[in-house]
Amino acid sequence: MIPTKFDWKKLQSFCTDVFKAAGVPVKSAEIVAESLVEADLRGVDSHGVVRTSIYLKRMEEGMIQPDSNFFTHSETDTMALLDGNNNFGSVVGMEALNKALDKAKKSGIGVVGVKNSNHFGTGAYYANKAIDQGFILLVLSNASQTMPPTGGVRPFLGTNPLAIGVPTGTDVPFILDMATSVVARGKIIVASQKGESIPEGWAIDKDGNPTTDANAALEGSVLPLGGPKGYGISMFIDILAGVLTGAGFGKYVNNMYENWEDPQNVGHFFLAININNFMPIDYFKERMDLYITDLKNEPKAPGVEEIYIPGELELRRTIERKENGIELPEKVVQELSEIGQKYGIDFTQAAYTTNISTEVSK
Amino acid sequence: MIPTKFDWKKLQSFCTDVFKAAGVPVKSAEIVAESLVEADLRGVDSHGVVRTSIYLKRMEEGMIQPDSNFFTHSETDTMALLDGNNNFGSVVGMEALNKALDKAKKSGIGVVGVKNSNHFGTGAYYANKAIDQGFILLVLSNASQTMPPTGGVRPFLGTNPLAIGVPTGTDVPFILDMATSVVARGKIIVASQKGESIPEGWAIDKDGNPTTDANAALEGSVLPLGGPKGYGISMFIDILAGVLTGAGFGKYVNNMYENWEDPQNVGHFFLAININNFMPIDYFKERMDLYITDLKNEPKAPGVEEIYIPGELELRRTIERKENGIELPEKVVQELSEIGQKYGIDFTQAAYTTNISTEVSK
């Protein structure tokens, strides 16, 4: 029987081994695998191991170059412009994050713009790492065309995500990680893969009509968050991550699934803030905790048991999935099994087994 | 007859004279007046000269201190933490902007956090000034409680605005200036003053019910933009502008209209980017112009004649109002007349007169 539930550590090892076997340097393979599995753990399945196959395919087609070197085009104590040289987006992203953190340690603020990168996974991945080191991180990325501008009918802007991570004094940091669309395009991809319909208001079809059909939506456009405001935010992210860095922007960011002639040329923008330059970090954390306590003590709307801060539900899901395994859709299991076979790595080894079932099977 | 239409330059002189007469230092009076009239010119009437009376009243009550000195608590080549010492928000804002630009000139990036400030007008005011000097500016401010968090029923967060200005190669820069609410609270104030109702979906009343009554909405809460995403963005702005700077945040930002015991303790966050550290500014402007041309060439939805970039309509309105005068509501005219009488400055002198009517009156 093919398993559908997987142990996160074993799944991560499997993905690491696959990328290594495909020719990705060890450190890079570890980053890409960690970034994918962390998305699954947080419940952002659209950015999880489901992307292993497209990443590998783009690598095989020469669109991602796993052993390319990065270049730094311009650099001061506080900023750098990094050329990702078509390496994996998350590998380039980690380089940018570390540069931004180094600069923030020195100058209080670190900004790194990135060009010639690829899809870099979730922004929360980098936000979590910055938080672990006690920094605030803002990370922006552009993406290929999926949303019309206000007044338009076809995809022009990406769902250009933004993520923000802020340390707190508790185990629950503030992590906002959102697409500038009403909903992440990845969620429509997942709905399509599962054969499910999507809620009204998420998207228009290719002729500009509202649709609840996930496939029609994928042929059409996801709508920006809140009309002109979301359109403006998405465009601003494209400007900082794309226009300013020398990466693609608007129609010059290539589609990961459709364009097999050119690298994606995705751009990113990382801003790291050293809290200690503003106030002692312990005092900052006290202020954050007071803020969150105030928030949680607010009266709740009917039917609401708790007010959550951004990232809180994702953290709970992470704890739950680390404990109880990650459920993967049949199609993804099938795909990963085939990839495993191709590289001689047994995917069933990554199956989740409870202590109880281990007992029983003994 | 009391005029209802005013010449922008004369209106600005009137406001400057009033603030000077009330004891505000000349340079500060000029900044505050310019900031208010510029909002009226752009069509953001809620942030225009309508605020003259509340600014004066807070000053008279000692909540705004027009001759206080700023302090810089912490400073590097790339960042500073500024204590506004309860001066006018726009005066403090201009100091922060200039500091951020100076640092960006030196280091590529300039960040200035601000505490102990007041309502600082529109973010677009600072964005325009940064653009004039060829810089990208991101400016955030927190505000007193008007929006519930997702799952809450009463105001907890401010409509915490964000503004972004980006230079282009044309006369039309990119200026996004938005509240993180579905709509700016100021627009509900204007509707209330005009005795108009508001559209559904803008706000809930104090018991959490949807309302179209502007007064009920002012007693209740404006809703965040796009649900949890807007809630998250608003909170993040509060964190950078408030928690990180030592300003108020959440319930500790005091209401300008209701709290007469304490200064507002508003916080701001300015991020200036020196484009030349990333690429020659002329090349950047070419890229922006290409982006905007691409956007404008997109197919339009039925009934749409043109796709606008953020700030474009506000610029057109500015040109139109500079040409044809600024129409003010009767209540505001009345208020400003009384203020003028108090300080011995004739408000009717600010009336708009066309060349034609000048001819006729000769």
Interface residues (C-beta under 8 A of the other chain):
Chain A: S74 T76 D77 T78 M79 L81 S107 G108 I109 V111 G113 I136 P148 P149 T150 G151 G152 V153 R154 F156 I164 V166 F174 L176 M178 V182 G208 L225 G226 P228 K229 G230 Y231 G232 I233 M235 F236 D238 I239 L240 V243 L244 T245 G246 F249 G250 K251 L271 I273 I275 N277 F278 M279 F284 R287 M288 Y291 D294 L295 E298 P299 K300 A301 P302 V304 E306 I307 Y308 I309 P310
Chain B: S74 T76 D77 T78 M79 L81 S107 G108 I109 V111 G113 I136 P148 P149 T150 G151 G152 V153 R154 F156 I164 V166 F174 L176 M178 V182 G208 L225 G226 P228 K229 G230 Y231 G232 I233 M235 F236 D238 I239 L240 V243 L244 T245 G246 F249 G250 K251 L271 I273 I275 N277 F278 M279 F284 R287 M288 Y291 D294 L295 E298 P299 K300 A301 P302 V304 E306 I307 Y308 I309 P310
